[in-house]
Amino acid sequence: MMEFDPTLPKWTQIAQVIRQRIAAGKYLPNHLISETQLEQEFEVARVTVRKATRALREEGLIVTTHGMGSFVTERAAEIVKSSTD
């Protein structure tokens, strides 16, 4: 289980972990971002995971298709890299 920083919202920390996984190539384009798996991995409520995925969607890192789920975009790695340069 992840040790959360008590000074930051959990959803921002989860979003940062996902950004790091995209940058490292662990989550490649079209990788399914499972809310259920994230809930279990981080031991948080679905609403917390949804806040994280909403932030990632707004950044263009993932796209959500109703009934299918959220997937890493083709340009996600470029976006993450350019934001850290």
C-alpha angles and dihedrals in degrees: 000000000000120000104231122215103240091213094063132057112261092233092059091051092049091049089051092052090052091048089052091050091051092048091049092051093245090119107044126189112297092020109149113243100209114205090198093054092047091050090054096041095051096029093230136130122271091248089061092051091047091054089053093048092046090056091048090048091052089052091052094244097118137022124209123213116194110248093011108061139233122316135188110256124237091248098043097105091050091049093049092046094049091049091055097045 
